[in-house]
Amino acid sequence: GTAAVTVLPFSFTTLAGGSNHTCGLSSNGDAFCWGRNFEGQLGSGTTSDRTTPGPVQGGHIFTALTAWQEVTCGLTSGGAAYCWGYNQDGTLGNGANQYSTTTPTAVLGGLVFKALETSGSHTCGLTTAGAAYCWGVNGNGELGDGTTTFRSTPVAVQGGLVFTAITTGNDHSCGLTSSRDPYCWGDNDSGQLGDGTTAGRLTPVLVAGGLAFTSLNAGGFLTCGLTTAGAAYCWGEGGNLGDGTTSNRSSPVAVHGGHAFSILGGGNRHNCAATSVGVGYCWGDNELGPLGDGTTTNRETPVPIQGSIAFSSLFGGTEHTCGLASAGTAYCWGRNTNGQLGDGTTTHRSTPTPVFGGRKFRQIDAGYTHTCGVTAERRVYCWGKNDSGQLGDGTAIDRHRPLPVDGARQVRQVAARGEK
């Protein structure tokens, strides 16, 4: 979500959304946030909700933002990390034990980061040299430092590995090395570490199978990735892995069908992917139709998304999915209780339904119960649940069709993330 009642004298370049709040960067690196704020996740110096963008305090110039649940973090141009919001378990990395903080505080350690990702309960970052550091909740070893001790400052992920990418799930983390080898650590009850066991790991273990991946996505209780050949593999919680069973898998299993995918978009308990020519497939939980196959039947193998639409991107929300056609037309399907499909109704849809208005979008992202997109003109529109002002239209009224986020001009990217 995003936005403003008055026309604001800035333009956003990136957006990042938590469960019920959204933050954006202006063209000069100033951060603004809006939505729910009971943990201080807006960085405004208060705990008051905002239905329009307000400045993040501190005067920092950021180049990147990441947000999840009630935590927001940003990277400065010099690679310094700052976080704000919920902090009871050390999730902000500032060495303090206070319940929350309402303004950005420096992540301690003097590290220079090139990437950050937060799950809301723990955060991991990659330094410019590719070393991984994590902080926050560590009850399952998700920080990778060899302990289960919660950490309020960054600790090095053990093993001396050099990573090019890192991803955080609920209680586990994974990284991809420059040789495209996947490593995971943390909770492994469902086999989500992929090392052939269900034993939790306090330090990184190599995912079994000898596969080389180009991307990884750590979901709630599973992990999926695309190989260099475009084959999708998943491991962890059964029924959502696409392998034709409902069994948990402790090592990678091929998603059925032999498809070569170019994009992979994960939801909470379902996954979608598209081939190089845009043919879309989904698998997993389908109670309210997020697989788009015209049914509400759970699928253990990929089923084609109905409608003969060539998708250029796919984004999975908690119980809904959205995709962009190659021409920029947006479609959504699945749960629509709060209007998150943007078709002007609250009717659940089991096949792709055009987002109202016929606008051409360049990017779209599906959150927990709301959705945002950037048009070809780089204007932001949001729709769905708005109880905390996360749509940024100056109200707390749910919207069933896209409404503009006032003042958010020249936006390049949005993210409306919810629960994993």
C-alpha positions as CSV (number, residue, x, y, z in Angstrom):
1,G,0.0,0.0,0.0
2,T,1.0,3.7,-0.2
3,A,0.3,7.5,-0.1
4,A,-1.2,11.0,0.4
5,V,-4.1,13.3,0.6
6,T,-2.2,16.4,-0.6
7,V,0.2,16.4,-3.5
8,L,3.6,16.0,-1.9
9,P,6.8,17.6,-3.2
10,F,8.7,14.4,-3.8
11,S,8.6,11.3,-6.0
12,F,9.1,7.7,-4.8
13,T,11.7,5.4,-6.3
14,T,11.0,2.2,-4.3
15,L,8.4,0.9,-1.9
16,A,8.5,-1.8,0.8
17,G,5.5,-3.1,2.7
18,G,5.0,-4.9,6.0
19,S,1.8,-6.7,7.2
20,N,-0.2,-3.4,7.5
21,H,2.2,-0.6,6.7
22,T,4.1,0.7,3.7
23,C,7.3,2.7,3.3
24,G,8.7,4.5,0.3
25,L,11.9,6.2,-0.8
26,S,11.7,9.6,-2.4
27,S,13.9,10.4,-5.4
28,N,16.5,11.9,-3.1
29,G,16.6,9.0,-0.6
30,D,14.2,10.4,2.1
31,A,12.0,7.7,3.6
32,F,8.3,8.0,4.2
33,C,5.9,5.5,5.8
34,W,2.2,5.1,6.4
35,G,-0.3,2.6,7.8
36,R,-0.3,0.8,11.2
37,N,2.2,2.0,13.7
38,F,1.6,0.4,17.1
39,E,5.2,-0.9,17.2
40,G,6.7,2.3,15.7
41,Q,7.3,0.7,12.3
42,L,6.6,4.0,10.6
43,G,9.7,5.6,12.1
44,S,7.8,8.8,12.8
45,G,8.8,9.1,16.5
46,T,5.2,8.2,17.5
47,T,3.0,5.1,17.6
48,S,0.1,6.8,15.8
49,D,-1.2,5.3,12.7
50,R,-1.0,7.3,9.5
51,T,-3.3,7.2,6.4
52,T,-0.9,9.3,4.3
53,P,2.9,9.3,4.0
54,G,4.9,10.9,6.8
55,P,8.7,11.3,7.0
56,V,10.9,8.8,8.8
57,Q,12.8,10.7,11.4
58,G,16.6,11.0,11.6
59,G,17.4,12.7,8.3
60,H,19.0,9.5,6.8
61,I,19.4,9.1,3.1
62,F,18.5,5.5,2.1
63,T,19.1,3.6,-1.1
64,A,17.0,0.5,-0.1
65,L,14.2,-0.5,2.2
66,T,13.0,-3.9,3.5
67,A,9.9,-4.4,5.7
68,W,8.0,-7.4,7.1
69,Q,5.4,-7.6,9.8
70,E,6.2,-4.8,12.3
71,V,9.8,-4.2,11.3
72,T,11.4,-1.8,8.8
73,C,15.0,-1.5,7.8
74,G,17.0,0.6,5.4
75,L,20.4,0.8,3.8
76,T,22.3,4.0,3.3
77,S,24.4,4.7,0.3
78,G,27.4,3.9,2.5
79,G,26.0,0.5,3.3
80,A,25.0,1.3,6.9
81,A,21.9,-0.5,8.2
82,Y,19.2,1.2,10.3
83,C,16.0,-0.5,11.6
84,W,12.9,0.6,13.5
85,G,9.7,-0.9,14.9
86,Y,9.3,-4.1,17.0
87,N,12.5,-4.9,19.0
88,Q,11.6,-7.1,21.9
89,D,13.7,-10.0,20.7
90,G,16.6,-8.0,19.3
91,T,15.1,-7.8,15.8
92,L,16.4,-4.3,15.2
93,G,20.1,-5.2,15.7
94,N,20.8,-2.1,17.9
95,G,21.9,-3.9,21.0
96,A,19.0,-2.6,23.0
97,N,16.3,-4.6,24.8
98,Q,13.4,-2.1,24.6
99,Y,10.1,-3.4,23.3
100,S,10.2,-1.1,20.2
101,T,11.7,2.0,18.8
102,T,9.8,4.6,16.9
103,T,12.8,6.1,15.0
104,P,15.7,4.5,13.0
105,T,18.5,3.1,15.1
106,A,21.8,2.0,13.7
107,V,22.5,-1.7,13.4
108,L,25.6,-2.1,15.5
109,G,28.9,-3.6,14.3
110,G,30.1,-1.1,11.7
111,L,29.4,-3.5,8.9
112,V,28.9,-2.4,5.3
113,F,26.0,-4.2,3.7
114,K,24.9,-4.6,0.1
115,A,21.6,-6.4,0.9
116,L,19.2,-6.9,3.7
117,E,16.1,-9.2,4.1
118,T,13.9,-9.4,7.2
119,S,11.3,-12.0,8.2
120,G,10.0,-9.7,10.9
121,S,11.5,-11.9,13.7
122,H,15.0,-12.1,12.3
123,T,17.0,-10.1,9.8
124,C,20.0,-11.2,7.7
125,G,22.3,-9.0,5.6
126,L,25.1,-9.6,3.1
127,T,28.3,-7.4,3.4
128,T,29.9,-6.1,0.3
129,A,32.4,-9.1,0.6
130,G,29.5,-11.6,0.6
131,A,29.7,-12.5,4.3
132,A,26.3,-13.2,5.9
133,Y,25.3,-11.7,9.3
134,C,22.0,-12.2,11.1
135,W,20.3,-10.9,14.2
136,G,17.0,-11.2,16.1
137,V,15.1,-14.4,17.1
138,N,17.3,-17.5,17.1
139,G,15.2,-20.2,18.9
140,N,15.8,-22.6,16.0
141,G,19.3,-21.5,14.9
142,E,18.0,-19.3,12.1
143,L,20.9,-16.8,12.7
144,G,23.4,-19.5,11.7
145,D,25.9,-18.6,14.5
146,G,26.0,-22.1,16.0
147,T,23.7,-21.2,18.9
148,T,20.0,-20.7,19.8
149,T,20.7,-17.5,21.6
150,F,18.7,-14.5,20.6
151,R,21.0,-11.7,19.3
152,S,20.4,-8.0,19.4
153,T,23.5,-7.2,17.3
154,P,24.6,-8.9,14.1
155,V,26.5,-12.2,14.4
156,A,28.4,-13.9,11.6
157,V,26.8,-16.9,9.9
158,Q,29.4,-19.6,10.5
159,G,31.2,-21.5,7.8
160,G,33.1,-18.7,6.0
161,L,30.8,-19.0,3.0
162,V,30.6,-16.2,0.4
163,F,27.0,-15.6,-0.6
164,T,25.5,-13.7,-3.5
165,A,21.9,-13.8,-2.2
166,I,20.1,-14.5,1.0
167,T,16.5,-15.3,1.9
168,T,14.7,-15.6,5.2
169,G,11.7,-17.8,6.1
170,N,9.7,-17.9,9.3
171,D,12.3,-19.8,11.3
172,H,15.0,-20.6,8.7
173,S,17.3,-18.9,6.3
174,C,19.0,-19.8,3.1
175,G,21.9,-18.4,1.0
176,L,23.2,-18.9,-2.5
177,T,26.9,-18.9,-3.1
178,S,28.7,-17.6,-6.2
179,S,29.0,-21.2,-7.4
180,R,25.2,-21.4,-7.1
181,D,25.3,-23.9,-4.3
182,P,22.4,-23.6,-1.9
183,Y,22.9,-23.6,1.9
184,C,20.2,-23.4,4.6
185,W,20.1,-23.2,8.4
186,G,17.5,-23.0,11.3
187,D,14.3,-24.9,11.8
188,N,13.9,-28.1,9.9
189,D,10.8,-29.8,11.3
190,S,9.3,-30.1,7.8
191,G,12.6,-30.6,6.0
192,Q,12.8,-27.0,4.8
193,L,16.6,-27.0,5.0
194,G,16.8,-29.7,2.3
195,D,19.8,-31.6,3.7
196,G,18.0,-35.0,3.8
197,T,17.1,-34.8,7.5
198,T,14.6,-33.1,9.8
199,A,17.2,-32.1,12.3
200,G,17.5,-28.4,13.0
201,R,20.8,-26.8,12.0
202,L,22.6,-24.1,13.9
203,T,25.0,-23.4,11.0
204,P,24.6,-23.7,7.2
205,V,24.3,-27.1,5.6
206,L,24.5,-27.8,1.9
207,V,21.1,-28.6,0.4
208,A,21.2,-32.2,-0.9
209,G,21.1,-33.2,-4.6
210,G,24.0,-31.3,-6.1
211,L,21.8,-28.9,-7.9
212,A,22.9,-25.4,-9.1
213,F,20.3,-22.7,-8.5
214,T,19.9,-19.3,-9.9
215,S,17.4,-18.2,-7.2
216,L,16.0,-19.3,-3.9
217,N,12.9,-18.4,-1.9
218,A,12.5,-19.4,1.7
219,G,8.8,-19.5,2.5
220,G,7.1,-20.2,5.8
221,F,7.9,-23.9,6.1
222,L,9.3,-24.7,2.7
223,T,12.0,-23.6,0.3
224,C,11.8,-23.5,-3.5
225,G,14.3,-22.6,-6.2
226,L,15.0,-22.5,-9.9
227,T,17.9,-24.3,-11.4
228,T,20.1,-22.9,-14.1
229,A,18.0,-24.9,-16.6
230,G,14.8,-23.4,-15.2
231,A,13.6,-26.5,-13.4
232,A,11.7,-25.8,-10.2
233,Y,12.6,-27.8,-7.1
234,C,11.0,-27.5,-3.6
235,W,11.5,-29.0,-0.2
236,G,9.8,-28.8,3.2
237,E,6.1,-28.8,4.0
238,G,4.2,-31.3,1.9
239,G,1.2,-30.6,-0.3
240,N,2.8,-27.3,-1.5
241,L,5.9,-28.7,-3.2
242,G,4.4,-29.7,-6.6
243,D,5.8,-33.2,-6.4
244,G,2.5,-35.1,-6.6
245,T,2.3,-35.9,-2.9
246,T,1.3,-34.4,0.4
247,S,4.4,-35.7,2.1
248,N,7.1,-33.5,3.7
249,R,10.4,-33.7,1.8
250,S,13.7,-33.2,3.4
251,S,15.6,-32.9,0.1
252,P,14.8,-31.1,-3.1
253,V,12.1,-32.8,-5.3
254,A,11.4,-31.8,-8.8
255,V,8.1,-29.9,-9.4
256,H,6.2,-32.2,-11.8
257,G,5.7,-31.5,-15.4
258,G,9.2,-31.0,-16.7
259,H,8.6,-27.3,-17.3
260,A,11.4,-24.8,-17.8
261,F,10.4,-21.8,-15.8
262,S,11.8,-18.3,-16.0
263,I,10.0,-16.8,-13.0
264,L,8.8,-18.2,-9.7
265,G,6.3,-16.4,-7.4
266,G,5.6,-17.9,-4.0
267,G,2.6,-17.3,-1.8
268,N,2.0,-18.4,1.8
269,R,1.0,-22.0,1.0
270,H,1.1,-22.0,-2.8
271,N,3.5,-21.4,-5.6
272,C,3.2,-20.1,-9.1
273,A,5.6,-20.1,-12.0
274,A,5.7,-19.1,-15.7
275,T,7.7,-20.4,-18.6
276,S,9.8,-18.2,-20.9
277,V,6.7,-17.7,-23.2
278,G,4.5,-16.7,-20.2
279,V,2.5,-19.9,-19.7
280,G,1.6,-19.9,-16.0
281,Y,1.2,-22.8,-13.6
282,C,0.4,-23.0,-9.9
283,W,0.3,-25.7,-7.2
284,G,-0.4,-26.1,-3.5
285,D,-3.3,-24.9,-1.3
286,N,-6.3,-23.7,-3.3
287,E,-9.1,-23.2,-0.8
288,L,-10.2,-19.9,-2.2
289,G,-8.9,-20.3,-5.7
290,P,-5.4,-18.7,-5.7
291,L,-4.1,-21.4,-8.2
292,G,-6.3,-19.9,-10.9
293,D,-7.4,-23.2,-12.4
294,G,-11.1,-22.6,-12.1
295,T,-11.5,-24.8,-9.0
296,T,-10.9,-24.7,-5.2
297,T,-9.2,-28.1,-5.2
298,N,-5.8,-28.4,-3.7
299,R,-3.2,-29.4,-6.2
300,E,-0.1,-31.4,-5.5
301,T,1.2,-30.9,-9.1
302,P,1.3,-27.8,-11.3
303,V,-2.0,-26.9,-13.0
304,P,-2.3,-24.4,-15.8
305,I,-3.6,-21.0,-14.9
306,Q,-6.8,-20.6,-16.9
307,G,-7.4,-17.9,-19.5
308,S,-4.5,-18.3,-22.1
309,I,-2.7,-15.3,-20.6
310,A,1.0,-14.8,-21.3
311,F,2.4,-13.7,-17.9
312,S,5.5,-11.6,-17.6
313,S,5.4,-11.7,-13.8
314,L,3.5,-13.5,-11.0
315,F,3.1,-12.5,-7.3
316,G,1.7,-14.7,-4.6
317,G,-0.1,-13.1,-1.6
318,T,-1.3,-15.1,1.4
319,E,-4.4,-16.5,-0.3
320,H,-4.5,-14.6,-3.6
321,T,-2.3,-14.3,-6.7
322,C,-1.7,-11.5,-9.1
323,G,0.0,-11.4,-12.5
324,L,1.0,-9.1,-15.2
325,A,0.3,-10.0,-18.8
326,S,3.1,-9.2,-21.3
327,A,1.2,-6.0,-22.4
328,G,1.0,-4.8,-18.8
329,T,-2.7,-5.7,-18.0
330,A,-3.0,-6.8,-14.4
331,Y,-5.0,-9.9,-13.3
332,C,-5.7,-11.2,-9.8
333,W,-7.5,-14.3,-8.4
334,G,-8.1,-16.1,-5.1
335,R,-9.4,-14.6,-1.9
336,N,-11.2,-11.3,-2.2
337,T,-12.7,-10.6,1.2
338,N,-11.2,-7.1,1.3
339,G,-11.2,-6.4,-2.4
340,Q,-7.6,-7.3,-2.8
341,L,-8.3,-8.6,-6.4
342,G,-9.2,-5.1,-7.5
343,D,-12.1,-6.1,-9.7
344,G,-14.7,-3.9,-7.9
345,T,-16.2,-6.8,-5.8
346,T,-15.5,-8.9,-2.8
347,T,-16.2,-12.1,-4.6
348,H,-13.6,-14.8,-4.5
349,R,-12.3,-15.7,-8.0
350,S,-10.8,-19.1,-9.1
351,T,-9.6,-17.8,-12.5
352,P,-7.7,-14.6,-13.4
353,T,-9.9,-11.5,-13.3
354,P,-8.8,-8.2,-14.8
355,V,-8.0,-5.5,-12.3
356,F,-10.6,-2.7,-12.7
357,G,-9.8,0.2,-14.9
358,G,-7.7,-1.4,-17.6
359,R,-4.5,0.4,-16.6
360,K,-1.2,-0.8,-17.8
361,F,1.1,-1.7,-15.0
362,R,4.9,-2.1,-15.1
363,Q,5.0,-3.9,-11.7
364,I,2.6,-5.3,-9.2
365,D,2.9,-7.0,-5.8
366,A,0.4,-8.9,-3.7
367,G,0.5,-8.5,0.1
368,Y,-1.4,-10.2,2.9
369,T,-4.8,-8.6,2.2
370,H,-3.9,-5.7,-0.1
371,T,-2.2,-5.2,-3.5
372,C,-0.3,-2.3,-5.0
373,G,1.0,-1.6,-8.5
374,V,3.0,0.9,-10.5
375,T,1.6,2.0,-13.8
376,A,3.5,2.6,-17.0
377,E,3.5,6.3,-16.0
378,R,5.0,5.4,-12.7
379,R,1.9,6.3,-10.7
380,V,1.1,4.0,-7.7
381,Y,-2.3,2.5,-7.2
382,C,-3.4,0.3,-4.3
383,W,-6.5,-1.7,-3.4
384,G,-7.8,-4.1,-0.7
385,K,-7.8,-3.9,3.1
386,N,-7.2,-0.5,4.5
387,D,-8.0,-0.6,8.2
388,S,-4.7,1.0,9.1
389,G,-4.4,3.3,6.1
390,Q,-2.0,0.9,4.3
391,L,-3.5,2.0,0.9
392,G,-2.4,5.5,1.5
393,D,-5.5,7.3,0.2
394,G,-6.1,9.3,3.4
395,T,-8.8,6.9,4.7
396,A,-9.2,3.7,6.6
397,I,-11.8,2.3,4.2
398,D,-11.3,-0.9,2.2
399,R,-11.1,-0.3,-1.5
400,H,-12.3,-2.8,-4.1
401,R,-10.7,-1.2,-7.1
402,P,-7.4,0.6,-7.6
403,L,-7.1,4.1,-6.2
404,P,-4.1,6.4,-6.7
405,V,-1.6,7.0,-4.0
406,D,-1.5,10.7,-4.1
407,G,1.9,12.3,-4.5
408,A,3.6,9.0,-5.3
409,R,4.9,10.0,-8.7
410,Q,7.7,8.4,-10.8
411,V,7.7,5.1,-8.7
412,R,9.9,2.3,-10.0
413,Q,9.0,-0.5,-7.7
414,V,6.4,-1.5,-5.0
415,A,6.3,-4.3,-2.4
416,A,3.2,-5.0,-0.4
417,R,4.3,-7.9,1.7
418,G,2.3,-9.8,4.3
419,E,2.7,-13.0,6.2
420,K,5.0,-15.8,5.0
